[in-house]
Amino acid sequence: MKSDLDRLLSERDYAALLVTGGAAHNPPMYYLANGANVTESTILVKKRNEAPILFANSMERDEAAKSGLRVVDLKEFHLPELIHAENGNRLRAMARLYGKIFAEAGVRGKVAVYGQRDQGAALQLLTAIKELNPEVQLVGEYDHTVFDLATVTKDANEVKRIRAVGRKTMKVVAGTEEFLTSHRAKNGYLVKKDGVRLTIGDVKRRIHQLLAEQGIVDAEGGTIFAIGRDAAVPHSRGTDRAPIALGQTIVYDIFPAEPGGGYFFDFTRTWCIGYAPPAVERVYQDVLDVFKAVTTALQPGGLCRAYQQLACGLLEARGHSTIQSNPQTTSGYVHSLGHGIGLRIHESPRFSDVEGNTDRLQPGVVVTIEPGLYYPDRDLGVRIEDCLWLNPETLKFETLASYSKELVLKVKQIGRRK
């Protein structure tokens, strides 16, 4: 939580955090600027034990002010004069500008760097800043960053927003189910009123409409609605021209967010239209049983990788290959059990069973639990996913938005007697 930031800065002996870029798709800026709709020219400095300061373009002063932070107009640093003094070298002028910003914020010492910029440009700029401002030591972090550790747990307002996205997501999912079941089946496929087969592309267009109606966005650019073999490759988005066949598994993984770079939700159901073959029913039941066993076993403080081990053990006992015994497998259980969720679709804690993963379920975490089984050679994929919050007051796990886990969606057949 934000209240942990100063402690984390102190533990790492950081004088401040530096965040650059706009708020959209830039979680550190969105988080520290309180969701203000600032754009790419913005610079934020958060000094240890002090409130952040926003350095913003004057054209964005009203938007920046919505952050509730102190806002400094970048014009006060006279960038054109700095460019002139550096004989037109804009890189060195920008490095000088950052030096003036650090002086304004009273920052010296180690500064951890975050934000958005092309990697090559960022490397050039950070190198120039270090060269021209020796009183500041810029620090990059790769794993378990200050931001990661601060955001791993959510406060009440954050959970409220994630839950609200979840409720809207359930309306989208319900609308998708209604759209599918409003069509009839003919010769093994769903068809439209004109008799043409309904396709994945048709369903996705309806999903996009439903998202817009709910005021949430497909921020990652690819809701998964995949059938048959596509459903058996976990991150296949689905093929638009593929028809909706009866009896084949459909993996529907939807992960929308608030507009403008806000909080995500993540949810998956597996459906069969009309009926499910016995082989599909068995695989589905195995996944559902593991989902129930894992969610029942979750405990505050639990080591996340232990739950991945539990899922693998349960599935292997039922005859399925997993990455625990065969890390290279592309059939069976091929991914980790879940992940944290918040301003990023994938955050800490991680459930992967790898050396060095010491992540635990701290009170306040929001995580996904999403076991699955995938058999591309059988055109069969199954995944079930919910988002859970560990309520810090009750120390109980709460499902943030609920929906039926029924496998089969019933539809009417054209030409069949009642």
TIBA-39504 format. One line per field, with one value per residue (C-alpha): residue in three letters; x, y, z. Coordinates in nm, 3 decimals, always signed. Last residue first. Layout:
BEGIN
code = Ala:...
x = X:...
y = Y:...
z = Z:...
This chain:
BEGIN
code = Lys:Arg:Arg:Gly:Ile:Gln:Lys:Val:Lys:Leu:Val:Leu:Glu:Lys:Ser:Tyr:Ser:Ala:Leu:Thr:Glu:Phe:Lys:Leu:Thr:Glu:Pro:Asn:Leu:Trp:Leu:Cys:Asp:Glu:Ile:Arg:Val:Gly:Leu:Asp:Arg:Asp:Pro:Tyr:Tyr:Leu:Gly:Pro:Glu:Ile:Thr:Val:Val:Val:Gly:Pro:Gln:Leu:Arg:Asp:Thr:Asn:Gly:Glu:Val:Asp:Ser:Phe:Arg:Pro:Ser:Glu:His:Ile:Arg:Leu:Gly:Ile:Gly:His:Gly:Leu:Ser:His:Val:Tyr:Gly:Ser:Thr:Thr:Gln:Pro:Asn:Ser:Gln:Ile:Thr:Ser:His:Gly:Arg:Ala:Glu:Leu:Leu:Gly:Cys:Ala:Leu:Gln:Gln:Tyr:Ala:Arg:Cys:Leu:Gly:Gly:Pro:Gln:Leu:Ala:Thr:Thr:Val:Ala:Lys:Phe:Val:Asp:Leu:Val:Asp:Gln:Tyr:Val:Arg:Glu:Val:Ala:Pro:Pro:Ala:Tyr:Gly:Ile:Cys:Trp:Thr:Arg:Thr:Phe:Asp:Phe:Phe:Tyr:Gly:Gly:Gly:Pro:Glu:Ala:Pro:Phe:Ile:Asp:Tyr:Val:Ile:Thr:Gln:Gly:Leu:Ala:Ile:Pro:Ala:Arg:Asp:Thr:Gly:Arg:Ser:His:Pro:Val:Ala:Ala:Asp:Arg:Gly:Ile:Ala:Phe:Ile:Thr:Gly:Gly:Glu:Ala:Asp:Val:Ile:Gly:Gln:Glu:Ala:Leu:Leu:Gln:His:Ile:Arg:Arg:Lys:Val:Asp:Gly:Ile:Thr:Leu:Arg:Val:Gly:Asp:Lys:Lys:Val:Leu:Tyr:Gly:Asn:Lys:Ala:Arg:His:Ser:Thr:Leu:Phe:Glu:Glu:Thr:Gly:Ala:Val:Val:Lys:Met:Thr:Lys:Arg:Gly:Val:Ala:Arg:Ile:Arg:Lys:Val:Glu:Asn:Ala:Asp:Lys:Thr:Val:Thr:Ala:Leu:Asp:Phe:Val:Thr:His:Asp:Tyr:Glu:Gly:Val:Leu:Gln:Val:Glu:Pro:Asn:Leu:Glu:Lys:Ile:Ala:Thr:Leu:Leu:Gln:Leu:Ala:Ala:Gly:Gln:Asp:Arg:Gln:Gly:Tyr:Val:Ala:Val:Lys:Gly:Arg:Val:Gly:Ala:Glu:Ala:Phe:Ile:Lys:Gly:Tyr:Leu:Arg:Ala:Met:Ala:Arg:Leu:Arg:Asn:Gly:Asn:Glu:Ala:His:Ile:Leu:Glu:Pro:Leu:His:Phe:Glu:Lys:Leu:Asp:Val:Val:Arg:Leu:Gly:Ser:Lys:Ala:Ala:Glu:Asp:Arg:Glu:Met:Ser:Asn:Ala:Phe:Leu:Ile:Pro:Ala:Glu:Asn:Arg:Lys:Lys:Val:Leu:Ile:Thr:Ser:Glu:Thr:Val:Asn:Ala:Gly:Asn:Ala:Leu:Tyr:Tyr:Met:Pro:Pro:Asn:His:Ala:Ala:Gly:Gly:Thr:Val:Leu:Leu:Ala:Ala:Tyr:Asp:Arg:Glu:Ser:Leu:Leu:Arg:Asp:Leu:Asp:Ser:Lys:Met
x = -4.031:-3.949:-3.611:-3.600:-3.364:-3.213:-3.250:-2.955:-2.820:-2.491:-2.291:-2.003:-2.181:-1.938:-2.189:-2.056:-1.914:-1.727:-1.468:-1.441:-1.344:-1.055:-1.080:-0.835:-1.141:-0.986:-0.716:-0.965:-0.762:-0.911:-0.995:-1.030:-1.179:-1.056:-1.155:-0.961:-1.034:-0.887:-0.974:-0.906:-0.779:-0.425:-0.422:-0.486:-0.493:-0.582:-0.640:-0.600:-0.684:-0.668:-0.633:-0.499:-0.585:-0.358:-0.476:-0.345:-0.024:-0.034:+0.336:+0.601:+0.929:+0.998:+1.373:+1.368:+1.055:+0.707:+0.512:+0.243:+0.349:+0.249:+0.303:+0.152:+0.001:-0.291:-0.121:-0.294:-0.419:-0.377:-0.163:-0.098:-0.237:-0.181:+0.122:+0.115:+0.120:-0.126:-0.189:-0.020:+0.260:+0.512:+0.861:+0.863:+0.774:+0.721:+0.610:+0.507:+0.211:+0.099:-0.245:-0.321:-0.556:-0.276:-0.087:-0.370:-0.366:+0.010:+0.026:-0.240:-0.063:+0.273:+0.114:-0.030:+0.317:+0.449:+0.236:+0.374:+0.078:+0.077:-0.300:-0.425:-0.552:-0.651:-1.018:-0.920:-0.681:-0.929:-1.210:-0.994:-0.855:-1.206:-1.306:-1.005:-1.072:-1.443:-1.362:-1.134:-1.403:-1.679:-1.465:-1.414:-1.789:-1.878:-2.030:-2.369:-2.545:-2.258:-1.959:-1.826:-1.508:-1.497:-1.223:-1.192:-0.940:-1.011:-0.791:-0.749:-0.684:-0.481:-0.716:-1.033:-1.097:-0.978:-1.086:-0.946:-1.172:-1.081:-1.350:-1.223:-1.470:-1.476:-1.633:-1.974:-2.155:-1.947:-1.919:-1.756:-1.390:-1.353:-1.231:-0.965:-0.922:-0.708:-0.456:-0.306:-0.371:-0.334:-0.611:-0.888:-0.737:-0.769:-1.144:-1.279:-1.125:-1.262:-0.962:-0.997:-0.712:-0.590:-0.447:-0.675:-0.997:-1.193:-1.464:-1.761:-2.027:-2.181:-1.833:-1.755:-2.085:-2.011:-1.664:-1.818:-2.065:-1.779:-1.602:-1.905:-1.925:-1.550:-1.579:-1.831:-2.205:-2.286:-2.504:-2.870:-3.004:-3.119:-2.769:-2.638:-2.481:-2.320:-2.377:-2.615:-2.826:-2.819:-3.015:-2.894:-3.017:-2.795:-2.479:-2.593:-2.725:-2.391:-2.210:-2.444:-2.380:-2.006:-2.039:-2.254:-1.998:-1.728:-1.923:-1.929:-1.556:-1.476:-1.662:-1.469:-1.141:-1.257:-1.367:-1.042:-0.845:-1.056:-1.010:-0.632:-0.450:-0.148:+0.116:+0.127:+0.403:+0.622:+0.601:+0.663:+0.971:+1.089:+1.062:+1.252:+1.448:+1.532:+1.721:+1.904:+1.998:+2.268:+2.210:+2.483:+2.665:+2.413:+2.565:+2.686:+2.397:+2.141:+2.322:+2.315:+1.948:+1.869:+2.059:+1.920:+1.568:+1.598:+1.703:+1.430:+1.152:+1.003:+0.760:+0.813:+1.035:+1.369:+1.493:+1.686:+1.996:+2.150:+2.026:+1.673:+1.558:+1.251:+1.359:+1.717:+1.598:+1.391:+1.689:+1.900:+1.622:+1.635:+2.012:+1.959:+1.696:+1.949:+2.210:+1.967:+1.847:+2.192:+2.113:+2.431:+2.395:+2.323:+2.058:+1.890:+1.896:+1.741:+1.464:+1.405:+1.324:+1.289:+0.974:+0.808:+0.781:+0.496:+0.515:+0.217:+0.179:-0.038:-0.416:-0.392:-0.669:-0.411:-0.239:-0.555:-0.584:-0.213:-0.214:-0.139:+0.124:+0.323:+0.379:+0.622:+0.424:+0.552:+0.509:+0.435:+0.732:+0.884:+1.125:+1.103:+0.846:+0.938:+0.694:+0.770:+0.501:+0.583:+0.400:+0.051:-0.141:-0.491:-0.468:-0.507:-0.370:-0.040:+0.147:-0.058:-0.110:+0.259:+0.376:+0.110:+0.205:-0.059:-0.220:-0.060:+0.178:+0.555:+0.824:+0.857:+1.148:+1.144:+1.340:+1.626:+1.663:+1.838:+1.679:+1.503:+1.424:+1.252:+1.050:+0.942:+0.847:+0.642:+0.446:+0.156:+0.108:+0.000
y = -3.000:-3.137:-3.052:-2.843:-2.580:-2.687:-2.475:-2.385:-2.495:-2.360:-2.648:-2.610:-2.459:-2.255:-1.979:-1.633:-1.454:-1.126:-1.036:-1.388:-1.333:-1.499:-1.469:-1.290:-1.107:-0.760:-0.801:-0.940:-1.169:-1.083:-1.343:-1.315:-1.620:-1.848:-2.177:-2.310:-2.594:-2.674:-2.949:-2.981:-3.337:-3.286:-2.944:-3.094:-2.822:-2.838:-2.537:-2.396:-2.027:-1.867:-1.492:-1.273:-0.962:-0.921:-0.733:-0.975:-1.125:-1.443:-1.524:-1.471:-1.657:-1.741:-1.793:-2.128:-2.170:-2.298:-2.011:-1.866:-1.503:-1.229:-0.994:-0.842:-0.951:-0.747:-0.434:-0.162:-0.446:-0.821:-1.080:-1.408:-1.753:-2.127:-2.137:-2.266:-2.590:-2.832:-3.098:-3.062:-2.823:-2.998:-2.856:-2.842:-3.214:-3.330:-2.996:-2.864:-3.097:-3.418:-3.542:-3.886:-3.797:-3.805:-3.571:-3.320:-3.327:-3.302:-3.013:-2.819:-2.874:-2.771:-2.450:-2.400:-2.441:-2.175:-1.915:-1.971:-1.923:-1.613:-1.609:-1.954:-2.097:-2.465:-2.417:-2.220:-2.499:-2.784:-2.601:-2.516:-2.870:-3.016:-2.776:-2.873:-3.246:-3.194:-3.016:-3.297:-3.556:-3.353:-3.306:-3.681:-3.738:-3.502:-3.169:-3.052:-2.760:-2.511:-2.604:-2.341:-2.266:-1.964:-1.714:-1.389:-1.111:-0.759:-0.458:-0.122:+0.207:+0.309:+0.555:+0.348:+0.100:-0.244:-0.556:-0.909:-1.160:-1.525:-1.725:-2.075:-2.252:-2.630:-2.811:-2.980:-2.763:-2.566:-2.187:-2.115:-2.008:-1.692:-1.476:-1.723:-1.732:-1.522:-1.804:-1.749:-2.093:-2.307:-2.570:-2.316:-2.257:-2.632:-2.616:-2.269:-1.940:-1.623:-1.452:-1.076:-0.914:-0.559:-0.541:-0.251:-0.421:-0.134:-0.067:+0.168:-0.101:-0.028:-0.020:-0.364:-0.497:-0.365:-0.522:-0.855:-0.836:-0.789:-1.081:-1.304:-1.225:-1.282:-1.622:-1.714:-1.771:-1.989:-1.838:-1.943:-1.591:-1.572:-1.659:-2.010:-2.208:-2.526:-2.903:-2.932:-2.640:-2.475:-2.169:-1.831:-1.648:-1.884:-1.718:-1.360:-1.443:-1.597:-1.289:-1.061:-1.262:-1.228:-0.852:-0.820:-1.021:-0.783:-0.489:-0.656:-0.727:-0.368:-0.265:-0.523:-0.381:-0.031:-0.133:-0.325:-0.009:+0.197:-0.052:-0.064:-0.315:-0.533:-0.613:-0.243:-0.133:-0.438:-0.407:-0.030:-0.075:-0.333:-0.705:-0.767:-0.544:-0.221:+0.073:+0.327:+0.685:+0.835:+1.209:+1.455:+1.362:+1.551:+1.587:+1.229:+1.059:+1.262:+1.181:+0.807:+0.827:+1.005:+0.765:+0.454:+0.597:+0.676:+0.318:+0.174:+0.385:+0.577:+0.507:+0.518:+0.419:+0.526:+0.475:+0.777:+0.737:+1.057:+1.415:+1.550:+1.893:+1.887:+2.205:+2.073:+1.743:+1.936:+2.154:+1.843:+1.697:+2.005:+1.965:+1.611:+1.750:+2.003:+1.730:+1.532:+1.841:+1.932:+2.262:+2.438:+2.323:+2.677:+2.710:+2.388:+2.512:+2.840:+2.654:+2.439:+2.738:+2.560:+2.748:+2.628:+2.283:+2.417:+2.275:+2.089:+2.008:+1.702:+1.664:+1.460:+1.675:+1.954:+1.762:+1.776:+2.151:+2.209:+2.007:+2.292:+2.411:+2.092:+1.908:+1.862:+1.669:+1.660:+1.354:+1.390:+1.372:+1.102:+0.996:+1.224:+1.140:+1.305:+1.298:+1.401:+1.466:+1.507:+1.185:+1.274:+1.347:+1.216:+1.215:+0.862:+0.941:+1.076:+0.803:+0.514:+0.641:+0.729:+0.389:+0.207:+0.349:+0.220:+0.567:+0.794:+0.973:+0.961:+0.976:+0.849:+0.935:+0.787:+0.945:+0.933:+0.559:+0.379:+0.047:+0.006:+0.378:+0.369:+0.067:+0.242:+0.552:+0.347:+0.135:+0.382:+0.362:+0.000
z = -2.906:-3.245:-3.391:-3.706:-3.569:-3.239:-2.927:-2.709:-2.371:-2.240:-2.090:-1.843:-1.544:-1.334:-1.261:-1.185:-0.885:-0.842:-0.578:-0.434:-0.071:+0.112:+0.490:+0.720:+0.865:+0.880:+0.614:+0.359:+0.133:-0.204:-0.470:-0.849:-1.024:-1.300:-1.464:-1.764:-2.006:-2.347:-2.592:-2.964:-2.892:-3.024:-2.856:-2.510:-2.243:-1.874:-1.652:-1.303:-1.257:-0.912:-0.947:-0.670:-0.469:-0.168:+0.144:+0.405:+0.265:+0.060:+0.027:-0.238:-0.176:-0.540:-0.548:-0.727:-0.933:-0.855:-1.009:-0.783:-0.817:-0.575:-0.743:-1.053:-1.385:-1.524:-1.399:-1.198:-0.976:-1.007:-0.834:-1.007:-1.072:-1.079:-1.304:-1.659:-1.861:-1.702:-1.964:-2.302:-2.395:-2.171:-2.133:-1.750:-1.727:-1.369:-1.226:-1.567:-1.555:-1.733:-1.638:-1.493:-1.211:-0.951:-1.185:-1.151:-0.771:-0.752:-0.996:-0.807:-0.473:-0.617:-0.748:-0.400:-0.247:-0.488:-0.312:+0.037:+0.271:+0.490:+0.510:+0.403:+0.074:+0.103:+0.011:-0.299:-0.396:-0.350:-0.531:-0.833:-0.832:-0.842:-1.120:-1.329:-1.287:-1.357:-1.684:-1.794:-1.722:-1.887:-2.196:-2.231:-2.180:-2.466:-2.360:-2.487:-2.652:-2.652:-2.438:-2.200:-2.009:-1.780:-1.711:-1.513:-1.462:-1.333:-1.390:-1.217:-1.396:-1.700:-1.864:-1.872:-1.590:-1.683:-1.870:-1.839:-2.014:-2.060:-2.241:-2.322:-2.551:-2.545:-2.839:-2.807:-3.060:-3.306:-3.302:-3.639:-3.669:-3.881:-3.592:-3.477:-3.099:-2.867:-2.819:-2.476:-2.327:-2.641:-2.605:-2.666:-3.011:-3.075:-3.022:-2.945:-2.835:-2.682:-2.526:-2.485:-2.676:-2.656:-2.306:-2.213:-2.319:-2.171:-1.913:-1.944:-1.911:-2.253:-2.406:-2.266:-2.400:-2.748:-2.743:-2.636:-2.926:-3.171:-3.007:-3.061:-3.432:-3.469:-3.301:-3.569:-3.604:-3.905:-4.175:-4.159:-4.215:-3.853:-3.730:-3.684:-3.402:-3.533:-3.528:-3.823:-3.703:-3.361:-3.259:-3.148:-2.836:-2.635:-2.764:-2.708:-2.361:-2.267:-2.393:-2.200:-1.885:-1.943:-1.996:-1.685:-1.490:-1.613:-1.474:-1.133:-1.158:-1.251:-0.935:-0.729:-0.858:-0.762:-0.413:-0.367:-0.447:-0.208:+0.077:+0.044:-0.175:-0.106:-0.369:-0.460:-0.221:-0.287:-0.664:-0.650:-0.434:-0.685:-0.626:-0.951:-1.187:-1.008:-1.158:-0.943:-1.031:-0.810:-0.764:-0.664:-0.985:-1.200:-1.549:-1.599:-1.419:-1.615:-1.940:-1.871:-1.776:-2.102:-2.329:-2.162:-2.170:-2.541:-2.613:-2.393:-2.543:-2.251:-1.970:-1.596:-1.307:-1.154:-0.798:-0.667:-0.449:-0.310:-0.338:-0.370:-0.256:-0.483:-0.664:-0.685:-0.832:-1.087:-1.178:-1.237:-1.447:-1.669:-1.705:-1.836:-2.074:-2.203:-2.249:-2.465:-2.654:-2.780:-2.951:-2.843:-2.479:-2.361:-2.633:-2.520:-2.159:-2.268:-2.454:-2.139:-1.918:-1.580:-1.476:-1.796:-1.635:-1.422:-1.069:-0.925:-0.553:-0.529:-0.519:-0.839:-0.989:-1.015:-1.294:-1.504:-1.449:-1.518:-1.840:-2.081:-1.832:-1.889:-1.563:-1.277:-1.016:-0.657:-0.437:-0.063:+0.174:+0.395:+0.119:-0.182:-0.452:-0.779:-1.070:-1.428:-1.692:-2.063:-2.155:-2.040:-1.720:-1.646:-1.265:-1.126:-0.783:-0.919:-0.729:-0.863:-1.219:-1.247:-1.116:-1.326:-1.668:-1.908:-1.906:-1.643:-1.875:-1.860:-1.592:-1.236:-1.003:-0.652:-0.367:-0.118:-0.144:+0.141:+0.051:+0.388:+0.394:+0.056:+0.168:+0.488:+0.290:+0.046:+0.293:+0.333:-0.041:+0.000
